[in-house]
Amino acid sequence: MGVNHHGQSTLLGCALMKNEDIQSFKWLFECWLRCMGWKAPKDILTDQCASMQRAIEMCMPTIIHRWCIWYIMKKISNKLNSYKRHEEIEQEMSHVVWNSFIKDAFDRN
């Protein structure tokens, strides 16, 4: 996804991958970069796929790589399930993440 000159989200590419290994992602990103005139984006959002992360580092070493917040929040339940008050903790974390619109507010909470 990208953002056009009207501030609208725009699909910049998609792929169906048979293999999700480093070489496959490297090939994909090289093809994509070629189509984009070898101009890498400033940043990229992905899930936490280690193979994809390594391929991004190889193909676009200056890019800022961020993890998708939706994916992180989705995994919180599994990570906190063993705590007694996990539902309360999840709700509080969700509130902080989705309702803190400036960095200082996030840090305070």
C-alpha positions in Angstrom: 0.0 0.0 0.0 1.1 3.5 -0.7 -0.4 6.9 -0.4 -1.2 9.0 -3.6 -1.1 12.8 -3.9 -4.7 13.0 -2.7 -3.8 11.2 0.6 -5.6 8.1 -0.4 -4.3 4.5 0.1 -3.2 2.9 -3.1 -2.2 -0.7 -3.8 1.3 -0.7 -5.1 1.6 -4.5 -5.7 0.5 -7.9 -4.5 1.8 -11.4 -5.0 0.8 -15.0 -4.3 3.8 -16.8 -3.0 4.4 -20.6 -3.1 7.4 -20.3 -0.8 8.0 -17.8 1.9 11.8 -18.1 2.1 14.4 -15.4 1.9 15.2 -16.1 -1.8 11.6 -15.9 -2.8 11.0 -12.6 -1.0 14.3 -11.2 -2.4 13.1 -12.1 -5.9 9.7 -10.5 -5.2 11.2 -7.3 -3.9 13.7 -7.0 -6.7 10.9 -7.4 -9.3 8.8 -4.8 -7.4 11.7 -2.4 -7.2 12.4 -2.8 -10.9 8.7 -1.9 -11.7 9.1 1.1 -9.4 12.1 2.4 -11.2 14.4 1.2 -8.5 13.0 3.7 -6.1 12.4 2.1 -2.7 9.8 3.5 -0.3 10.7 5.3 2.8 9.1 2.7 5.0 7.3 -0.6 4.9 4.8 -2.4 7.2 4.8 -6.1 7.4 3.9 -9.0 9.7 6.8 -10.5 11.7 8.0 -12.9 9.0 11.7 -13.3 9.5 12.3 -14.4 5.9 10.6 -11.2 4.6 12.5 -9.1 7.1 15.9 -10.5 5.9 14.9 -10.0 2.2 13.9 -6.4 2.9 17.3 -5.8 4.6 19.1 -7.2 1.6 17.0 -5.4 -1.1 16.2 -2.1 0.6 18.8 -1.6 3.3 17.9 2.1 4.0 14.1 1.5 4.5 12.4 1.9 7.8 10.7 -1.5 8.6 7.8 -1.5 11.0 5.6 -4.3 12.1 1.9 -4.1 11.5 0.1 -3.0 14.7 -2.9 -5.2 13.8 -0.7 -8.3 13.7 1.0 -7.4 17.0 -2.4 -6.8 18.7 -3.7 -10.1 17.3 -0.8 -12.0 18.9 -1.2 -10.4 22.4 -3.9 -12.9 23.5 -1.7 -15.9 22.9 1.3 -14.2 24.7 -0.7 -13.1 27.8 -3.1 -16.1 28.1 -1.1 -17.6 31.1 -1.6 -14.5 33.3 -4.6 -14.5 35.7 -5.8 -11.0 34.6 -4.9 -11.4 30.9 -8.3 -10.1 29.7 -8.0 -6.9 31.8 -4.4 -6.5 30.6 -5.4 -7.0 27.0 -8.2 -4.4 27.2 -5.8 -1.8 28.8 -3.2 -2.4 26.2 -5.7 -2.2 23.4 -7.0 1.1 24.8 -3.5 2.6 25.1 -2.5 1.4 21.6 -5.6 2.5 19.7 -6.5 5.7 21.7 -3.1 7.3 22.2 -2.7 9.7 19.3 0.5 11.4 20.4 3.7 9.8 21.6 3.6 11.5 25.0 0.1 10.1 25.7 1.3 6.6 24.7 4.4 6.9 26.9 2.3 8.1 29.9 -0.1 5.2 29.6 
